[in-house]
Amino acid sequence: MDGRILISFGLAAAMTTAGLVVSPTPAGAANSDNMVLAAREGRQGGAQRGQQRSRSSKGSQQRRANAPRQGSYSRESTATGPNGKQRTRSEQGSWDKDQGAWQRSGERTGANGRTGSYDVQGQRTDTGYERRATRTGPDGKTATRDTTMTRDREAGTRTRDSVTTLPDGRTATSSTTRQRTDDGFTRNSSRTGPNGQTMTKDTTVSRDQEAGTRSRDSVTTLPDGRTATSSSTTQRTDDGFTRNSTRTGPNGQTMTKDTSVSRDPESGTRTRDSVMTLPDGRTASTTATTERTDGGYARSVNRTGPEGNTVTTDTVANRDRDAGVYTRDSVTTLPDGRTATTSVVQERTEDGVSRSVNRTGPDGQEASKTTSFDLDAADD
């Protein structure tokens, strides 16, 4: 909750833009190949999560539109690590569409037994919304963030401004303005940390619907004046699309990624192939094939690093809508032949949803997380 968090966030964002973020290596990984595989898995996982969030966002918007005018909910979760220590989270929230207000608050307790709390209050306005978030750490110190979003649909603009006040009274600010254009949009963002250092990011997106192309260019300027750039061009094809991306870091190192996606609606398959070229000229590749099944899907992903080592992940997901049960099982095979597994079971209950996740690492370490969500909706 101090200035270092904000500065680290800024540097991480800049490194991500440059394509130079390296994720922690898996236990036992001793060569650069595994490091690259882990880094790429993190980046690609982020991209996949971004796509999932986009789809989830559309679904969430639909659910919100169909939600009752008023209601409340509660959520409880417990995560148990390989060492048996537990982390818990408890949250309660409510909403009132007529008043345009919502709130949520909760507590998190870490594995060391220390507890922190948070409270978020939101209010709809004529042109957007206002939100105040308050977080209190285990030491009792409090930080707040005040956010205002305004939208002018006629002008095609959307502005979001926030001010974070740290426990020591210092402030950090961020501002983002998005402007609709004839063929896309521009977005200009600025973040200033509590020490006065500022980072900006300017993005332009343009589309040609007739040609089936989409271009995205962005420039990030770091506090020291150096810049990192990224650009991508997506081309629609008869059965999917191709995308070519380039990222250049503030030190001039460049990374490229070429992706091809094809779909066969009749057989229910989707294939995604990508090749990443690192700054030193080495390449790493990923192939993912997803096949629709009667109750869900089966997916196989193969990632090969620049040294030729391969990691595979095979996933099977099924949904029984009548019973209200969703399951997903994954097996990841490391280059040395060891395996790690993940199992997810989500069940509909009378009042909401329950979810359990169990993970077993390549050395037999086990971790789990259970979550229950209860909804009390009233439509007066």
C-alpha positions in Angstrom: 0.0 0.0 0.0 2.9 2.4 -0.5 4.6 4.2 -3.3 6.7 1.3 -4.2 3.6 -0.6 -5.3 2.6 2.1 -7.8 6.2 2.5 -9.2 6.5 -1.3 -9.6 3.1 -1.3 -11.4 4.4 1.3 -13.8 7.6 -0.5 -14.5 5.8 -3.8 -15.0 3.4 -2.2 -17.4 6.3 -0.7 -19.4 8.2 -4.0 -19.4 5.0 -5.8 -20.5 4.6 -3.4 -23.4 8.2 -4.1 -24.4 7.5 -7.8 -24.3 10.4 -8.3 -21.8 8.6 -9.6 -18.7 9.9 -13.0 -17.5 7.6 -15.0 -15.2 9.1 -17.1 -12.4 10.4 -20.5 -13.6 8.8 -23.7 -12.5 10.4 -25.6 -9.6 13.4 -27.6 -11.0 13.7 -25.5 -14.2 17.4 -25.1 -14.7 17.8 -23.8 -18.2 16.9 -20.8 -20.3 14.4 -22.9 -22.3 12.2 -23.4 -19.3 12.5 -19.7 -18.4 11.3 -18.7 -21.9 8.5 -21.3 -21.7 7.4 -20.0 -18.4 7.6 -16.4 -19.6 5.6 -17.2 -22.8 3.1 -19.2 -20.8 2.6 -16.2 -18.6 2.2 -13.8 -21.6 -0.1 -16.1 -23.6 -2.0 -17.0 -20.5 -2.5 -13.2 -20.0 -3.7 -12.9 -23.6 -6.1 -15.9 -23.2 -7.3 -14.5 -19.9 -7.9 -11.2 -21.7 -10.0 -12.9 -24.3 -11.8 -14.8 -21.6 -12.4 -11.6 -19.7 -13.7 -10.0 -22.9 -16.2 -12.8 -23.4 -16.9 -12.9 -19.6 -17.5 -9.1 -19.7 -20.1 -9.5 -22.4 -21.8 -12.2 -20.4 -21.6 -10.2 -17.2 -23.2 -7.2 -19.0 -26.0 -9.4 -20.1 -26.4 -10.9 -16.6 -26.4 -7.4 -15.1 -29.1 -6.3 -17.6 -31.3 -9.3 -16.6 -30.5 -9.0 -12.8 -33.2 -8.0 -10.3 -33.5 -4.4 -9.4 -32.2 -4.9 -5.9 -30.3 -7.7 -4.2 -27.3 -8.7 -2.1 -24.7 -11.5 -2.1 -22.0 -13.1 0.1 -18.9 -15.0 -0.9 -16.6 -17.1 1.2 -13.3 -18.8 0.0 -10.5 -20.7 1.6 -7.2 -21.5 -0.1 -4.9 -24.2 1.3 -1.3 -24.2 0.2 1.1 -27.2 -0.1 2.3 -26.5 3.5 -1.2 -26.8 4.9 -1.5 -23.0 5.7 -4.7 -21.3 4.7 -5.8 -18.0 3.3 -9.4 -16.9 3.6 -11.6 -14.3 2.1 -15.1 -13.1 3.1 -17.1 -10.6 1.0 -20.6 -9.1 1.1 -22.2 -6.9 -1.4 -25.4 -5.3 -2.6 -26.9 -3.3 -5.4 -29.9 -1.1 -6.1 -30.5 -0.3 -9.8 -33.2 2.3 -9.0 -30.8 4.3 -6.9 -27.8 3.6 -9.1 -25.8 2.4 -6.1 -23.7 -0.6 -5.3 -21.2 -1.6 -2.6 -19.0 -4.5 -1.5 -16.8 -5.0 1.5 -14.8 -7.9 2.9 -11.8 -9.2 4.8 -8.8 -11.2 3.7 -6.7 -13.2 6.1 -3.3 -14.4 5.0 -1.4 -17.6 5.8 0.3 -15.8 8.7 -3.1 -15.0 10.3 -2.9 -11.3 9.6 -6.1 -9.7 8.3 -6.8 -6.8 6.0 -10.2 -5.3 4.9 -11.6 -3.3 2.1 -14.8 -1.4 1.2 -16.0 -0.1 -2.2 -18.9 2.3 -2.7 -20.2 3.2 -6.1 -22.8 5.6 -7.4 -24.2 6.1 -10.9 -24.2 9.7 -12.2 -25.9 11.3 -15.2 -22.7 10.9 -17.3 -21.0 7.9 -15.7 -20.2 6.9 -12.2 -18.2 7.7 -9.0 -16.5 5.1 -6.9 -14.5 5.2 -3.6 -12.4 2.2 -2.5 -10.8 2.0 0.9 -8.3 -0.6 1.9 -7.0 -1.2 5.4 -3.9 -3.3 5.9 -3.0 -5.7 8.7 -1.2 -2.9 10.4 -4.3 -0.7 10.4 -3.0 1.7 7.8 -5.5 2.9 5.2 -5.3 3.9 1.6 -8.1 5.2 -0.6 -8.8 5.5 -4.3 -11.4 7.9 -5.7 -12.4 7.3 -9.3 -14.7 9.3 -11.6 -15.8 8.1 -15.0 -17.6 10.4 -17.5 -19.0 9.5 -20.9 -20.2 11.7 -23.8 -21.8 9.3 -26.2 -22.5 12.0 -28.8 -18.9 13.1 -28.9 -17.6 9.6 -28.5 -15.4 10.3 -25.5 -14.9 8.4 -22.3 -12.7 9.8 -19.5 -11.6 8.0 -16.3 -9.7 9.8 -13.5 -8.5 8.4 -10.2 -6.6 9.7 -7.2 -5.0 7.2 -4.8 -4.1 8.5 -1.3 -1.5 6.4 0.5 -1.4 5.9 4.3 1.4 8.6 4.6 -0.8 11.2 2.8 1.0 11.1 -0.5 -1.1 10.8 -3.7 -0.8 9.1 -7.0 -3.0 9.9 -10.0 -4.1 8.3 -13.3 -6.1 9.6 -16.2 -7.3 7.9 -19.3 -9.2 9.4 -22.2 -10.7 7.4 -25.0 -11.9 9.1 -28.2 -13.9 7.4 -30.9 -12.7 8.0 -34.4 -14.1 7.3 -37.8 -12.4 3.9 -38.0 -11.6 3.0 -34.4 -10.4 4.9 -31.4 -7.5 6.6 -29.7 -6.6 6.2 -26.0 -4.2 8.4 -24.0 -3.3 7.3 -20.5 -1.1 9.0 -17.9 0.0 7.8 -14.5 1.9 9.8 -11.9 3.3 8.1 -8.8 3.6 9.5 -5.3 7.2 10.7 -6.1 6.0 12.7 -9.1 7.3 10.3 -11.7 5.0 10.1 -14.8 4.5 7.4 -17.3 2.2 7.8 -20.4 0.8 5.5 -23.0 -0.8 6.5 -26.3 -2.7 4.0 -28.3 -4.4 4.1 -31.7 -6.7 1.4 -33.1 -8.1 1.5 -36.6 -10.3 -1.0 -38.4 -11.2 -1.6 -42.1 -14.3 -3.6 -42.0 -14.4 -4.2 -45.7 -10.8 -5.4 -45.9 -11.1 -7.3 -42.6 -8.1 -5.6 -41.0 -7.4 -4.2 -37.5 -4.2 -2.2 -36.6 -3.1 -1.3 -33.1 -0.1 0.9 -32.3 1.0 2.2 -28.9 3.9 4.2 -27.4 4.8 4.0 -23.8 7.0 6.8 -22.4 8.8 6.0 -19.2 9.6 8.5 -16.4 13.2 8.8 -17.7 12.0 9.7 -21.2 12.7 6.4 -22.9 10.0 4.8 -25.0 8.7 1.4 -25.7 6.5 0.6 -28.7 4.2 -2.1 -29.8 2.2 -2.6 -33.0 0.0 -5.4 -34.3 -2.0 -6.0 -37.5 -4.8 -8.5 -37.6 -6.2 -9.8 -40.9 -9.4 -11.7 -41.2 -9.2 -14.9 -43.3 -11.8 -17.2 -44.7 -11.7 -19.5 -41.6 -10.2 -17.3 -38.9 -7.5 -14.6 -38.8 -3.8 -13.9 -38.7 -2.0 -11.5 -36.5 1.5 -10.0 -36.6 2.9 -8.2 -33.6 6.1 -6.4 -32.8 7.3 -5.1 -29.4 10.4 -2.9 -29.0 11.6 -2.2 -25.4 13.2 1.0 -24.1 16.7 -0.5 -24.8 15.9 -1.1 -28.4 15.4 -4.9 -28.2 12.6 -6.2 -30.5 10.4 -9.2 -30.2 7.9 -10.4 -32.8 5.0 -12.8 -32.7 3.1 -14.3 -35.7 -0.2 -16.0 -35.0 -2.7 -17.9 -37.2 -6.1 -19.0 -36.0 -8.5 -21.2 -38.0 -11.9 -22.6 -37.2 -14.0 -25.5 -38.6 -17.6 -24.9 -37.5 -18.7 -28.2 -38.9 -16.3 -30.3 -36.9 -16.2 -27.9 -34.0 -12.4 -27.5 -34.0 -10.2 -24.4 -33.5 -6.5 -24.3 -34.1 -4.1 -21.6 -33.0 -0.4 -21.6 -34.1 2.1 -18.9 -33.1 5.8 -18.3 -33.4 7.7 -15.9 -31.3 11.1 -14.5 -32.3 13.2 -13.4 -29.4 15.6 -10.4 -29.5 18.5 -12.8 -30.0 16.9 -14.4 -33.1 15.8 -17.6 -31.4 12.2 -18.8 -31.8 9.6 -20.4 -29.6 6.3 -21.8 -30.8 2.9 -22.7 -29.5 0.2 -24.9 -31.0 -3.3 -25.2 -29.4 -6.1 -27.3 -30.8 -9.6 -27.1 -29.2 -12.4 -29.5 -30.2 -16.0 -29.2 -29.2 -17.5 -32.2 -27.4 -21.1 -33.1 -26.5 -20.8 -31.7 -23.1 -18.0 -29.1 -23.4 -14.5 -29.2 -25.1 -11.1 -30.9 -25.2 -8.0 -28.8 -25.7 -4.4 -29.8 -26.3 -1.6 -27.1 -26.1 2.1 -27.7 -27.0 4.7 -25.1 -26.2 8.2 -25.5 -27.5 11.0 -23.2 -26.3 14.0 -22.0 -28.2 16.1 -24.9 -27.0 13.6 -27.5 -28.2 12.1 -28.4 -24.9 8.3 -28.9 -25.0 5.6 -28.5 -22.4 2.1 -29.9 -23.1 -1.2 -29.3 -21.4 -4.3 -31.4 -22.1 -7.6 -30.2 -20.8 -11.1 -31.7 -20.8 -14.2 -29.6 -19.7 -17.8 -30.8 -19.4 -21.0 -29.1 -18.4 -24.2 -30.8 -17.2 -26.8 -27.9 -17.4 -29.6 -30.0 -16.0 -27.5 -31.0 -12.9 -25.9 -27.6 -12.7 -22.3 -29.1 -12.7 -19.2 -27.9 -14.5 -15.9 -29.8 -14.4 -12.5 -29.2 -15.9 -9.4 -31.4 -15.6 -6.0 -30.5 -16.9 -2.7 -32.4 -17.1 0.6 -30.5 -17.8 3.6 -32.6 -18.8 7.0 -30.9 -18.3 10.0 -31.4 -20.5 11.5 -33.9 -18.0 8.3 -36.0 -18.1 6.9 -35.0 -14.8 3.2 -34.0 -14.6 1.1 -31.5 -12.8 -2.7 -31.6 -12.6 -5.5 -29.2 -12.0 -9.2 -30.2 -11.3 -12.1 -27.8 -11.1 -15.6 -28.6 -10.0 -18.4 -26.0 -10.0 -21.9 -26.8 -8.8 -25.1 -24.8 -8.8 -26.7 -24.6 -5.3 -30.1 -23.5 -4.2 -28.8 -20.0 -3.4 -25.8 -19.6 -5.7 -22.7 -21.5 -6.7 -20.0 -23.6 -5.0 -16.5 -24.1 -6.6 -13.5 -26.2 -5.7 -10.1 -26.2 -7.3 -7.4 -28.9 -6.5 -3.8 -28.7 -7.9 -1.0 -31.2 -7.6 2.5 -30.1 -8.6 5.1 -32.2 -10.4 6.7 -33.2 -7.0 3.4 -34.2 -5.5 2.7 -30.9 -3.7 -1.0 -30.3 -3.3 -3.0 -27.1 -3.0 -6.7 -26.4 -3.0 -9.3 -23.6 -3.0 -13.0 -23.7 -2.1 -15.4 -20.9 -2.8 -19.1 -20.5 -2.0 -21.3 -17.7 -3.5 -24.8 -17.1 -2.2 -27.3 -14.7 -3.8 -30.2 -13.0 -2.2 -32.0 -11.1 -4.9 -35.3 -9.3 -4.4 -37.2 -7.6 -7.2 -39.8 -5.4 -5.5 
